[in-house]
């Protein structure tokens, strides 16, 4: 079985696109901009209620994905901290 590349290290055409790199590195920031955009749409643009509910549902799904990405970053940081703390002190 081939090894899975680390998050953010993709090969191919997607690697060359700078917007995708921003999405990989800063998912919480992108999510907050999307949430603000949906709130502005709800306030200032007249769209059907069903479309607005669809946008909110999509935003909630994106929030779940964002949370999982941020949780994986935290888990990686704690794992790194645990490996550093487990090493004997060097003199």
N, C-alpha and C positions, 0 to 999 in steps of 0.2 A: 504494500500500500504506500502510495506516495505521501510525503510529508506535506502538511498543510502550511502554506506560507503565513507568516504573522500578519496581523491586522495592519492595513495600511501599506503593505508591500505587494502590490498587484502588478501583474505583467500584462502587456498588451496595450491596446489603444486607450483604455480608460486611465492608464498610468500617466499619459501625457496631458490629460485634461486638468487644468488647475482647479476648476470648480469642484471636481470630484475629490481632489486632495483636501480642499477646505471642508467638504462634508465629512470626510473621514477623520480629520484632526479636530474639528470643532462642532460636533453634532448638537450640543446643548445650545450653542449660540444660534445655529441655524434654526433649531426648533423654536427658540424664543422669538425670532423674527417672524416665523410662520404663524405663531400664536397671535402676535400683535397684528399681523395682516388680516387674519380671520376676524379678530375683534373690530378692526377698522371697517372691514366689509360689512359686518353685521350692523354697525352703527350708521354708516354713511351711504351704503349702496343698497338699492331696493332689489333684492333677489328673493326668489320663492323660499319659503320656510324649509321645504324638503332639501333644497340645494344647500342651505345653511347647515342643516342637520348633518348632511353628508360630509361637508367640510369639517365640522366638529368631530365627527366619528373618525375621519381620516387623521385629524390632528391628534386625537387620543391614541390611535395606533402608532403614529410617529413618535409620540411621547413614550410609549412603551419601548420602542426600539432604541430611542435615545437613552432611556434609563438603563437598558441592558448594556449598551456600549459603555456608558460611564461606570457602571458596576464592574465591568470587566477591566477597565483601566484601574479602578481602585483595588481589585483583587490582584492584578499584576504588581501594583506598587507594594501591597502588603507581602506578597510572595518574595519580592526582591528584598524588602526590609528583613524578612525572616531569614533569608539566606545570608545576608550581611551580618545580622545579629548572631547567627549560629557559628560564624567563623571565630576561631580563637584569636585573641589580640596579638598583633605582631609587635615585636620590640626592635 
